[in-house]
Amino acid sequence: MEPILIDLPDSIETARLLLRPPRAGDGPQMLDAITEALPELRRFLASLPWVALEQTLQSAETFCRTAQSNFLARKDLPFVMFDRRTQRLLGTVGLHRTEWQTPKTEIGYWIRTSSAGQGYVSEAVRAMLELAFGTLQMARVELITDEDNAASRRVAERCGFVLEGTLHNERRAPDGSLRHTCVYARLPPLPA
């Protein structure tokens, strides 16, 4: 099947979250959330080079509109995380670098610092796994993180990913240090 022909939900609701693709007008809330998260995210510049750039209202709105376009074209499947109760934008989660022929994909996410450690990311990742293995029929979902990113590694473990290996000296950070990358994966659940 052509990816463009896959029907995807307009939104996904979990116990506490509303997940939906970014859209025009999300820029101000996106800028607020990313600005709060920058100090934490910038600890892992080798894995997240985009956070080194200056974050502005224009760059946030450009991201939202580009992400919306990529979602519609099935080039990337980003979702914005909102707290269902407050409607506050918490961060993003999505399926990225999808290889439709295999088919496999990679889960990525970030969350504003004040909402970290409350289980929102694990909740969002579980929703992405349901989408990946259900609607998209993926054969493999990866979660790739810096070896020192303890929070992301805990999310992977809580969500049932298996550490397949650590790639040593796999990336060079802007400060020149070599970084190690952990590759986690999940396979589809076995039929009941």
Protein Blocks (a to p, Z undefined) as FASTA:
>chain_A
ZZklpccdfbdcdfkbccddddehilmmmmmmmmmmmmmmmmmmmlmmmlmpccdfklmm
mmmmmmmmmmmnopaccdddddfklopafbdcddehiafklpccdddddddfklgonlmm
mmmmmmmmmmmmmmnopabdcddddfklmmlmmmmmmnopacfbdcehkbccfkopacdd
ddddddddddZZ
